[in-house]
Amino acid sequence: MDSASYGNPQLQIKQLYILAALDFIVEGAIKLQTKKVITAKTFENHITYYLCSEMEQIQMTRKSDIIWWDPLVDTQNDPDDPLSRGEIDIKFRWAEYPSDNDRYLAVEAKRLFGKGSSRADDYVEKGVMDFVNAKYGRGHNYGIMLGYVLVGPLNTAIVRVKQAMEGRKVQTAEHSTFTPDCSLCPHPHTHHSIHLQQGTATLITLVHVFLDFS
């Protein structure tokens, strides 16, 4: 990829990598759930650090190097402005492109609550919109949204997200509605939505995975 296309590679992420990333996330979350260290007051970044630590333990056991990841990575999001930056919660990369920083799979995470203020609005406006606005995954065909559900019921938190998505179809440039879809991840609380990414004319599929830490 030449430097002129930096930040807009029209990257077609292979499903093999997406499946591997989702598998690490879900298995790591299952192990984290058993440790009971996450509470309703745990900061989002702390949950991400905990999750990535569990994922690293799984990777060492499997001795797999097809992909690797880093938490909370500062990343340039505008190819013409080096000062325009964002912090990707989890940035997956793969051995096939070891030195290309723009070939990655972005994961954005948000806390959610099944009671009281759900924070579903933030999930959409400060999470989904980061992909729609090409802040993360510029020109990429896939991105991942994680919902850390800290207070149940889990299904209520998901319904609140669905309602927030339905109320922002124009804002999110929705091409395909938020709907249950386990085709890339067997985790039962997985949804997909497709959006037209602004500034790139790329259709990006967001895989929404809701993790129950309540």
N, C-alpha and C positions, 0 to 999 in steps of 0.2 A: 504494500500500500504506500503510495507516495505521500509526501507531506501535505500536498494540496488537498487531499481528501481527509486529513485528520479531523476526527470528530464527526464525520459523516460517511462511514465506510459502507453503508448499506449492508451491514453485517448480518448474514444468515447463520444464526447460531445453530449448530447441529443438535438434533433432538437427543443424541447420546449424551451431550454435555448437560442439557437441561434435566434429563432423567437422573444423571449422576448427582447434580447439585441438589435437586429436590429430595433425593434419597438421603443424602447426608443431612439435610435440614430436618427432615421428619424423624429420622432415627436419632439424631442428636436431641431433638425436642422431647422424644419419648424418654430418653435417658435423663434429661434435665428435669422432667416432670416428677420422676421418682425421687429426686433429691429434695424436693420441697423447699428450695431456696428462694423461689420467686414469690413475692407477695404483691398485694394491690398497690403498694407504694414503691416497688422496684423501678428504677429509672430504665427507660427504653435502652439506652446504650449499655447499661449493665446487663440486661437480659441478653443482648446481642453478644457481649463478651462471654457470658456463661454458655450460650448456645454454641459459639464457635469453639470454645474449649472442648465441649463434648464431641463436636464434629472432628476435631483434631485427634482425639483419642480413638475414634472409630477409624479414621484414615490410617493411623499407625497400625491398628490391628489388621486392617485389610491390606496394608502395604501397597496402596493404590496411589499412583501419581498422575492419573489422567487429567485431574483438575486440582487446583489449589485455590485458596481464598485468603483474603485479609479483611478484618473488620474495620469499619469507620475510616475509609480511605478518601483523602482529599483528591479530587479529580477535576481537571479543567473541563468545563461544559460548553464553552464557546470557542470554536477553533480560531476566531479572530481576536479574542480577548483573553490573555493569560491570567487576568485578574478575576475573571468570571469563573467561580469555582463552586463545587458542592461536595458534601461529604456522603459518600455512598455507604450505607450501613454494612453490607457485605458485598465484596467485589470478587466474583469468581473469574479465574483465568485458567488457561489450559496449556499443556506442554507443547501443543502444535504451534503456538505463537508465543514463545517465551519472552520476547523483548518488545512486543507491540502492546503498549499500555491501553490502547483504545479498543482492543479486541477483548471484551469482557462480558460477563452476564451480571447485571446489576440487581441487587436485592434491597428493597426499601421496607422498613418495618415501622409499625405504629402500634401503640397500646390501644386496647379496646376494652369496653366494659359492658356487661349485659344488664346492669342496673345503673340508675342515675344517668349522669352525663356519659353517653356511649363513646364519645370522641370519634364517631363515624365521620363527622364533617372533616376533621383533621386528616383522617385516613384518606379521604378523597382529595381535599384541597392542598394538603401538604405531602401527600404520598403519590397517589395516582397522577396528579397533575405534574409532578416532577418528571414523569415519563412522557406525558402528553406534550409538555413544553420543551422536551428534549434536553432537560437539565441532566438527566441520566439516560443512558442507553441511546444516545443520539444516532439515528439511522439503524438501530437494531430491530430485529423482528420479534424478540422476546424480552420480557423483564419479569421480575418476581416481586409480589407484594406479600409481606407477612403481617398477619394480625395477631399480636400477642394479647390473647383474651385473659385479663387478670381477674375479672369478676364475672361469674356466670349469671344467667345461663349462656352458654356458648352460642346456641342457635339464635337467641335474642340479639346478641352482638352482631351476628352475621346479617340478620334481618335489618338491623339499623344501617349497616353498610349498604345493603341492597337499596334501601330507601334513599340514602344519601347519593348513591350512584344514579338512581332513577331521576332524582331532582336536578341532576347536573349533566344530562345527556349532551347538551350543546357545549357546555364548558369543557367537557372531557372529550369532545369530538368523537363520540361513541359510534363505532361501526358495527359492533356486535355486543348485545347486552350482557351484563353480568349474570352468569348462570352456572349451576353446578357442572363440573367437568373433571373427571378423574382420568382422562386419557393419557396424561403425562405424569400423574402422581396418584397412587392408590389411596392416599390419605382421604378419608371420607369428607372432610370439610375443605374441599378444594373447588374453586370456581375459576372461570376464565372470562375475560372481557377483551375486546379488540378496539383500538383507538387509532385515529389518523394523527400521527405525530406532527406537530406544528413545525414548519420550517424545513421538513425533510420529505414530506409526502409519503412517509413510510407507515404501513400498517403494523402496529406493534401489539402483540398478544401479551396481556398481563395474566400471569398465573397467580391467583390469590390463594394463599394457604393460611388457614386459621388454626392457631395452636392454643390449646386449652391449658393455661397455667393457673386456673382458678382453684 
